[in-house]
Amino acid sequence: MTSPDAEPVETAEPTAPEPEDKVTNFELFFDLVYVFALTQITEYMARVHSGVGIARGLLLLLLTWFPGRRTRGWATRRGPTSA
């Protein structure tokens, strides 16, 4: 129970997203390319049942992951006005 002299607790009201918080088609395009590349690499790894094939797949995942992170960050910062 709360005491009668307790201060009321303020609740945060949900706010509408700011215009710059919306996802642009430019960002979605890069995400789609990245996801497509990942699905192709994992499909390759599922098809090849050898240690060398799995190692190649892991190397491809690594080589796709880091540039993908940088590209997504670049696309996010670029924004819709300069696309």
N, C-alpha and C positions, 0 to 999 in steps of 0.2 A: 504494500500500500504506500501511497505517497502522502506526504504531509501537506496540510492545506497551504502552508507558506512556501512550498516548492515552486521554483520558476518553471514556466512552461517550456517544453523542449521544442525548438524550431525544426521543422522538417524541410528538407530541400525539395523544392518544386521541380518537376522535370521541365527542361527547357528545350525549345526547338533548336536543332543544329544550326550553327552559323553557316552562311553560304560557303565559306572556305572549307568546311568540314565534309562537304558532299564529295562522293567519288565521281571522278570524271571518266568519260569513255577512254581517254588516253591511258589512265591507270588500269582500267579493266582490260584493255588490249594487252598491256605488258604482263598482267597477271595471267591472262589466257595463254599467251606464248610460253610463259614459264611453266604452267601446269601441263601444257601439251608436251613440252620437253621432258618433264619428269615422268609422265605416263609412258613415253616412248622408251626411256631408259629403263624403267622398271619392267616393262614388257620384254625388253632385250634380256634383262637379268633372269626373268622367268623362263625364257626360251633356252638360254644357254646354261647347261647343267655341269659346269666345270669350275674349278677354282680360278682359272685364268679369266673366264667369262665374268664371274662374279667380281673379281678384282677390277676388271675393265669397267663394269657397271658402276662400282663404287667410285672409281676415279672419275667417270663421267658425271656422277651425281655431285661429287665435290667440285668439279670444274663448272657445273651448272649452278650450284648453290651460291657461291660467292658473287659471281657477276649478277645473278638474279637478285640478290639482296641489294647490290648497288644500283641496279636499274630500277627496282621498285622505289627505292629512296629518291632517285633522280626524278622519276615520273611523278612522285608525290609532291616534291618541292617545286617542280616545273609549273604545275597548276594549269587551269583551263585557259587562262588569258594568253599564254605564250605557245599554246599547242597549235 
